[in-house]
Amino acid sequence: MKSIVVANWKMNPATWRDAKRLFDATRKAADGAKQTTVIVAPPAIYLRDLAQAYKGRRISFAAQSTHFEQSGSHTGEISPAQARDSKASYVIVGHAERRAAGESDEDTAKKVAAVLAERMIPILCIGEKSRSPSGEHFTFVREQLVAGLKNVPEQKISKILLAYEPVWAIGAAKPMSPADMHEMAIFIRKTVVEKFGAAAMNVKILYGGSIDENNAEDMLRNGDVNGLLVGRASTEASRFTALVSAIA
């Protein structure tokens, strides 16, 4: 089974020239990794031009966020329809940075449904801010999952990617251990199966949070995940190339 790598460029790079240079390096890395599915999520201002110029089949594109409405008075937002028209096949929903800016569980539920309605794949992000010995983080993750998937019909649950990104690990010196991720992956699958039944048995889980060329292979091999949501390392060509090579 192919591993999935989502390159979330966030608000980088500063210019179109730099974006083109970064994408060229990403393309070369993807071309050399036949067993890896690479999804690039550039800033919206670069999305259409990058996607239209790309003629290969090794890379897909994602929007970093959309509104849940298809049009209207929402200054500064883009709609799912606009993202799809810009050649996006995926949309990141509920990223920790969006939640920190005010995106609610109700918003994520609406966005997941709106993205599915446009025949794109939501990458639903979940993850706790901190951990405690009492295990409260499991309750928090369950609530985010149940809320975000509230409007998803059973027959479409397999269309969704679940990206677990513990907020406390984002930007940290090292990610959570693969053993801890394995435990969380089991919990996530159990929670989704309880809601959707057997249709959710094969739901794909990604890990995000300080992932780079040094720990990616270990997390994929031992963390019980299908792929990775890569932030900082995806914006540096040499590091992303090394990361893809490591897992290839």
Secondary structure, DSSP 8 states (H G I E B T S, - for coil): --EEEEEE--S--SSHHHHHHHHHHHHHHHHT-TTEEEEEE--HHHHHHHHHH---SSEEEEES---SSSSSS-TT---HHHHHHTT--EEEES-HHHHHTT--HHHHHHHHHHHHHTT-EEEEEE--S---TT-HHHHHHHHHHHHHTTT--GGGGGG-EEEE--GGGTTSSS---HHHHHHHHHHHHHHHHHHHGGGGTT-EEEEESS--TTTHHHHHHHS--SEEEE-GGGGSHHHHHHHHHHH-
